[in-house]
Amino acid sequence: HVWNWEKSPDSRVLAATAAGAFAVTPDGATLVTAEGRVIDLATGDATTPAWWAGLKLRPNRLRFSPDGRTLLVFEHDQKVGAARLLDYPAGTERATVGGLWWAAWTFEFSADGRTLALYGSDAHVHVFDAATGAEKAKLAPAFANTLQALGVSADGARVAGSYRGAVRVW
């Protein structure tokens, strides 16, 4: 189902389906699924871009940057996770960030899309340049376990993380 609350409280059923993770572009026009389908939310038309198969992606989670030009694809193998940063809609892989906590449920872009916070397998929050994947900062261990939520300030200067009601700000 797709809702457009500006027009109606009613939903519209799409002919396309999605199993597992998906992400919606910031303009609300397109949905990308973990299976590699790109669904036009106005029409329900679904396509699979050729670049998707070429990358051999196994996404567990997907997220768009605020400007919609970067698609973050999170993958893991039950021991370690990696985030691939793809130019969207071209599908060109810009960078891969490895060494992430395999069970990380959250990652976040700053509002300007230039900064990305991810949870490392070393229990540190790592801050990256979203354009290059270069690490900008490694923040003190957050919690003994994973994070439930991450947030990055609009300018990328502060990062907040929470676990079981406790919040840390760096």
Phi, psi and omega in degrees: 000146176235135177244143169232093187294340177290335183256325185193151175280354181275150178263165178234131181279132175268148175288332181280154178236163177217127176249128179088209186292151172204165176219145178253135178298150182303334178279356177075012184270335190222146175240133176247129183258162178296340177277357177093010178273141175250117187248124174284117186285346176280322186250337186085358179295134181239137176226160173241111181295146181301325182296333181299311181296324181294334181274346182051054182280147174229067189289140171257329178213151179228148177205137174267147170291161182303329179273356178077004183269349179235131173250118176269125178245113180264129179231152173209162181236028181075000176233320182212149180248164177215147176244123175261133178256115183249138170292132181239133015263005184295328180085006179291130178282119182272318182198157172234132178248116181255185177072027182266156177296124186298331183263015180299130180255355186220147171203156188211139171268152168288164182299329179276356176076003184272339185238143182226131177251132180225155180263121183276161178291350177269011180067017174259153170271129180250136181247129186236155168283119185290341180279324187245341185082004179287135180288131179260329182200149173238115188262145184315152181312135184279299182212170180289341182238198181287175175260147175266336180207148175228149174216146179235134179296160184305323182269000179079005184280335181233148177230138176238144177222148180226151175208122178051044175089344178272140180236136173242143177236131177247000000 
